Amino acid sequence: MSAMDTQLGLFGDALPEPAAAVGPAAVGARVGALAAGLPPGVRLGTSSWSFPGWEGIVYDRRASQSVLAQEGLAAYAAHPLFRTVGVDRSYYRSLTAEQFGSYADAVPEDFRFLVKADRLLTSPLHPDAVGVRERNPVFLDPGYAVETVIGPMIEGLGDKAGVLLFQFPPIPPNLVRGRQAFWERLQRFLGALPPGPVYAVELRTASFLAESYATMLESVGAAHCYNVHPAMSSLDLQLQLVQPFYQPALVVRWMLHSGLEYERARERYEPFDRLVDEDPHSRDRIATTVLDVALAERQAFVIANNKAEGSSPLTLLRLAERIVEWSPATAQ
């Protein structure tokens, strides 16, 4: 099931099924203490929230995917570790201010959302075309971004708008006239956007990652989204070429275990209730980077996907343990 499928139920066209009240799982004092031990600017969250296998981990009962899409967000946001969440469905269809407002009403005041921008902004070819794919006329169009994406997001979420993520698919460089032309066009686009959330760029084309790209982001005050994904350069190389200290906020998405494709990972990890393939190197690297940024009193958003290790809530629990264990405040 795709991320789009797991979130469309909240505002989809189908009539919702009768929903039992879903509450937060009883997580215990240890998890609460871990949450309290995290630096204040650190926000951990999952990539969407509608997974029945999270019974006893996030939710207090078993509920269907559609029920969790409709009613699970409030229970999710009551979990002490989760102060952000990824909104993936907006990648496939832009949301209205009213839809964003319903999300905002379900969470505490200190909660912040990481929202994926409409893929029409990041796809040089039209993503819905059949057969020969035509050029996408709104690729990196700031007018479309402001009217269709940013305006409704800010109106609906208000202060709860944390990060707007521009996720680019794998792009052959010659399709956008090479790396330099892509960086220049992206710079013009980002520079034309109004102040508001943190704007972050996630690449899936390794050759686009370079020091010139990092310099461009710095010039417009945008962030690189450090992503753990087999299609992208290693997290180590991303951190080397794009220095976290020059980012307006640290944005990390821990998405997919090395050597797997999404469908294979889904089959291997469902129902996402346990860790199957742990990735201690990524965990340690993310933890140390989060701590470095936190010491500089910068915000850090870390989003984990079920396909990273098998269960994103448990991935974040292990990450929180590492952050708190290595925190200078804990060592005192």
C-alpha positions in Angstrom: 0.0 0.0 0.0 1.5 3.4 -1.0 1.8 6.4 1.2 -0.9 8.1 -0.9 -3.3 5.2 -0.1 -2.7 5.3 3.6 -3.6 9.0 3.9 -6.3 9.5 1.3 -8.9 8.1 3.5 -9.1 11.2 5.7 -10.4 13.4 2.9 -11.0 10.9 0.0 -14.2 10.7 -2.0 -15.4 7.4 -0.5 -17.8 7.4 2.4 -15.9 6.7 5.6 -16.6 3.5 7.4 -17.9 3.8 11.0 -14.9 4.5 13.1 -14.3 3.3 16.7 -12.5 5.7 18.9 -8.8 5.2 18.6 -6.6 6.2 21.4 -2.9 6.3 22.1 -1.1 3.2 23.3 0.1 3.0 26.8 3.8 3.5 26.2 5.2 3.6 29.7 7.4 5.8 31.8 10.6 4.8 30.0 9.3 6.3 26.6 8.2 9.4 28.4 11.6 9.8 29.9 13.3 9.4 26.6 11.0 12.1 25.0 11.8 14.4 27.9 15.5 13.8 27.4 15.6 14.8 23.8 16.9 18.3 23.0 14.0 20.7 22.7 14.5 21.4 19.0 14.5 17.8 17.9 11.3 16.5 16.2 10.9 12.9 15.5 8.1 11.5 13.4 6.9 8.8 11.0 6.1 9.0 7.3 2.2 9.0 7.6 0.4 7.2 10.4 -2.3 4.8 9.1 -0.8 1.4 9.9 -2.9 -1.2 11.8 0.2 -3.1 12.8 1.1 -0.3 15.2 -1.5 -1.6 17.7 0.2 -1.5 21.1 3.0 0.6 19.8 1.2 3.8 18.8 -2.5 2.9 19.1 -4.5 1.3 21.9 -6.4 -1.0 19.7 -6.5 -2.7 16.3 -8.2 -0.5 13.7 -8.4 -0.6 9.9 -6.3 1.6 7.7 -9.2 3.8 6.8 -10.2 4.3 10.4 -6.7 5.3 11.4 -6.6 7.7 8.4 -9.7 9.4 9.7 -9.1 9.3 13.5 -5.5 8.1 14.1 -3.7 11.4 13.9 -4.8 12.7 17.3 -3.7 9.4 18.9 -0.5 9.4 17.0 0.3 13.0 18.1 -0.3 12.0 21.8 2.7 9.7 21.7 5.4 11.5 23.7 8.2 10.9 21.1 6.3 12.2 18.0 6.3 15.9 17.5 6.1 15.8 13.7 4.7 13.6 10.9 5.1 13.4 7.2 2.1 14.3 5.0 2.7 12.2 1.9 -0.7 12.4 0.2 -0.1 16.0 -0.8 2.6 14.8 -3.2 -0.1 13.2 -5.4 -2.8 15.8 -5.0 -2.6 19.3 -3.5 -4.6 19.8 -0.4 -7.0 22.6 0.5 -6.7 24.9 3.4 -9.7 23.2 5.0 -8.0 19.8 4.7 -4.8 21.1 6.2 -6.9 22.8 9.0 -8.4 19.4 9.9 -4.9 18.1 10.4 -3.9 21.1 12.5 -7.0 20.7 14.7 -6.0 17.1 15.6 -2.6 17.9 17.1 -1.1 19.9 20.0 0.2 23.5 19.5 3.8 22.4 19.6 3.4 19.9 16.8 4.8 20.6 13.3 4.1 19.0 10.0 6.5 18.0 7.2 4.5 18.3 4.0 5.4 17.0 0.6 4.8 19.5 -2.2 2.8 18.5 -5.2 4.9 16.4 -7.6 3.9 18.6 -10.5 6.4 21.1 -9.1 9.3 18.5 -9.2 8.6 16.4 -12.3 10.0 17.7 -15.5 7.7 15.4 -17.4 4.0 15.2 -16.6 3.7 12.4 -14.0 0.2 11.3 -15.1 0.8 11.1 -18.8 0.3 7.8 -20.6 2.6 6.6 -23.3 4.9 9.4 -24.5 5.2 11.7 -21.6 4.9 15.4 -22.3 6.8 18.2 -20.7 5.2 19.4 -17.4 4.4 23.1 -17.8 4.4 23.8 -14.0 7.8 22.2 -13.3 9.5 24.5 -10.8 6.8 27.2 -11.3 6.8 29.5 -8.3 3.3 30.9 -9.1 1.8 27.4 -9.0 3.7 26.7 -5.8 2.4 29.8 -4.0 -1.2 29.5 -5.2 -1.8 25.7 -5.0 0.6 24.5 -2.4 2.1 27.2 -0.1 -1.0 29.4 0.3 -3.4 26.6 1.4 -0.7 25.0 3.6 0.0 28.2 5.6 -3.7 29.1 5.8 -4.6 25.7 7.1 -1.7 24.8 9.3 -0.6 28.2 10.5 2.3 27.9 13.0 2.1 24.1 12.7 3.6 24.3 9.2 7.1 23.0 9.7 8.8 21.9 6.5 7.6 22.0 2.9 9.5 19.2 1.1 10.2 19.3 -2.7 11.0 15.7 -3.5 12.5 15.2 -7.0 12.2 11.9 -8.7 15.3 10.4 -10.4 16.0 12.8 -13.3 18.4 12.1 -16.2 20.5 15.3 -16.2 20.1 15.8 -20.0 16.4 16.1 -19.4 17.0 19.4 -17.6 19.9 20.5 -19.7 22.5 19.3 -17.2 23.4 19.8 -13.6 24.3 23.5 -13.8 21.1 24.4 -15.5 19.1 22.5 -13.0 20.8 24.2 -10.0 20.2 27.6 -11.6 16.5 26.9 -12.3 16.0 25.5 -8.8 17.7 28.6 -7.3 15.4 30.9 -9.2 12.4 28.9 -8.0 13.4 28.7 -4.3 14.4 32.4 -4.3 10.9 33.4 -5.6 9.0 31.7 -2.8 7.6 33.7 0.1 8.8 33.4 3.7 7.0 30.7 5.6 8.0 27.1 6.4 11.4 25.6 6.0 11.8 24.8 2.3 13.7 21.5 1.8 14.9 19.7 -1.3 15.2 15.9 -1.5 17.1 14.6 -4.5 17.0 11.1 -6.0 19.7 11.8 -8.6 23.1 11.3 -7.1 24.9 13.4 -9.7 23.0 16.5 -8.6 24.6 16.3 -5.2 27.7 18.6 -5.2 29.3 21.5 -3.4 27.7 23.9 -6.0 24.3 22.5 -5.1 25.0 23.2 -1.4 26.2 26.7 -2.1 23.0 27.3 -4.1 20.8 26.2 -1.2 22.7 28.4 1.2 22.2 31.4 -1.1 18.4 31.1 -0.9 18.1 29.8 2.7 16.7 26.4 1.8 17.6 23.1 3.3 18.9 19.8 1.9 16.8 16.8 3.0 19.4 14.1 4.0 17.7 10.9 2.8 18.6 7.3 3.5 17.6 5.7 0.2 19.4 3.2 -2.1 18.8 5.6 -5.1 20.7 8.4 -3.5 24.3 8.9 -2.4 25.2 7.6 1.0 24.2 9.6 4.1 27.9 10.0 4.8 28.6 11.6 1.5 25.5 13.9 1.8 26.7 15.1 5.1 30.2 15.7 3.7 29.1 17.7 0.7 26.2 19.6 2.3 27.2 20.8 5.8 24.4 20.6 8.3 25.5 23.8 10.1 24.7 25.9 7.0 21.1 24.6 6.8 18.1 26.6 8.2 17.1 23.3 9.9 18.2 19.7 9.8 15.8 17.7 7.7 16.3 13.9 7.5 14.2 11.2 5.9 15.2 7.6 6.8 13.3 5.9 4.0 14.4 2.5 2.6 16.8 -0.2 3.7 19.8 -0.7 1.4 19.4 -3.4 -1.3 15.6 -3.3 -1.2 12.9 -1.8 -3.4 9.7 -0.4 -1.8 7.5 -3.3 -2.8 10.0 -5.9 -1.7 10.4 -4.1 1.6 6.7 -3.9 2.2 6.3 -7.6 1.7 9.2 -8.3 4.0 8.2 -5.9 6.8 4.4 -6.0 7.0 2.6 -5.5 9.4 5.3 -3.1 10.5 5.2 -4.2 14.1 8.9 -5.2 14.6 12.4 -4.3 13.5 13.6 -6.8 10.9 16.7 -5.3 9.3 18.3 -2.9 11.7 20.6 -0.3 10.3 22.9 0.8 13.2 25.2 2.8 11.0 22.4 5.1 9.8 21.1 5.3 13.3 24.4 6.4 14.8 25.1 8.9 12.0 21.7 10.5 12.3 22.0 10.6 16.1 25.4 12.4 16.1 24.2 14.9 13.4 21.1 15.6 15.4 23.1 16.3 18.5 25.6 18.5 16.7 22.7 20.6 15.3 20.9 20.7 18.6 24.0 22.0 20.4 23.8 24.9 17.9 20.2 25.4 19.0 18.8 24.6 15.5 15.7 22.6 14.8 16.0 19.0 13.6 13.2 17.1 11.8 13.7 13.3 11.4 11.1 11.3 9.6 11.4 7.5 9.5 9.6 5.1 7.1 8.5 1.6 8.0 10.7 0.4 5.1 13.8 1.6 6.7 14.1 -1.2 9.3 10.6 -2.7 9.5 8.7 -0.5 11.9 9.2 3.3 11.9 7.9 3.9 15.5 10.4 1.3 16.8 13.1 2.8 14.5 12.5 6.2 16.2 12.5 4.7 19.6 16.0 3.2 19.0 17.1 6.5 17.6 15.8 8.4 20.6 17.7 6.0 22.9 20.9 6.7 21.0 20.4 10.5 21.0 19.7 10.6 24.7 22.5 8.2 25.5 25.0 10.4 23.7 23.6 13.7 24.8 26.0 15.9 26.8 23.2 16.8 29.1 22.7 13.1 29.9 26.4 12.6 30.5 26.6 15.3 33.2 
